[in-house]
Amino acid sequence: MPPPKSSEILFWHGRYLRQAGWTRSLRLHLYRKTGLAGRRRVLDLGCGTGALAAEISGRCGAAVFGLDRDPEALAFAAREHGPAASWALGEAAALPFSGESFDLVVTHYFWMWV
C-alpha cells in the first residue's frame, strides 16, 4: 500500500488513533517489560503521523525520535505533536543514525506498510 497523500493524512491519523486504542493495554504492558521509564533515547520506526512517538514522549523522559519515509506524514507529526519528538525522514533499511544511537526501538504502524 502506498504512503498516504495530503488529502488522506487526517484519515490515516484517525485510523492510527483508533488502532492504538485497540492495543493500548498491550503497549502499556510492553512499556513496563522493556523498562521504558528508564530509557534515554527511543526510536519509533515508521512513526507515520507521530501518535506513538508522542505517547512515548509523554510517558518517559527519553529523547524520542520518529522516523518515517513519508514527508507529508512527518510534517503532520511535527504540526500535531510539535516538540514531543524529533522527526526524521528516512528508510528503515538504511537508518540515518549511527550504530547504537538508541537504547530502545519501537514500531507499531510500520508493519502495515511493509
VENGIDA-V63170 format. One record per residue. SS is DSSP state (H for helix, E for strand, L for the rest). PHI is phi in radians with two decimals (NA if undefined). Layout:
ss: [SS:SS]
phi: [PHI:PHI]
This chain:
ss: [L:L:L:L:L:H:H:H:H:H:H:H:H:H:H:H:H:H:H:H:H:H:L:H:H:H:H:H:H:H:H:H:H:L:L:H:H:H:L:L:E:E:E:E:E:L:L:L:L:L:H:H:H:H:H:H:H:H:H:L:L:L:E:E:E:E:E:E:L:L:H:H:H:H:H:H:H:H:H:H:H:H:H:H:L:E:E:E:E:L:E:L:L:E:L:L:L:L:L:L:L:L:L:E:E:E:L:L:L:H:H:H:H:L]
phi: [NA:-1.26:-1.12:-1.17:-1.71:-0.85:-1.20:-1.84:-1.00:-1.10:-1.02:-1.16:-1.07:-1.06:-1.14:-1.05:-1.12:-1.09:-1.11:-1.09:-1.11:-1.19:-1.90:-1.00:-1.11:-1.15:-1.06:-1.07:-1.08:-1.16:-1.04:-1.17:-1.12:-1.59:1.17:-0.90:-1.03:-1.73:-1.38:-1.80:-2.41:-2.14:-1.91:-1.72:-1.41:1.30:-1.24:0.99:-1.49:1.54:-1.04:-1.23:-1.04:-1.14:-1.07:-1.11:-1.01:-1.30:-1.82:-2.63:-1.62:-1.25:-1.36:-1.89:-2.15:-1.91:-2.04:-2.63:-1.60:-1.76:-1.10:-1.22:-1.13:-1.15:-1.08:-1.09:-1.01:-1.13:-1.21:-1.28:-2.00:0.88:-1.41:-1.04:-2.62:-1.65:-1.84:-2.28:-1.55:3.06:-1.88:-1.09:-1.33:-2.49:-1.03:-1.50:-2.28:-1.27:-1.00:1.03:-1.29:-2.22:-1.73:-2.71:-2.10:-2.14:-2.66:-2.30:-1.69:-0.92:-1.16:-1.15:-1.85:-1.52]
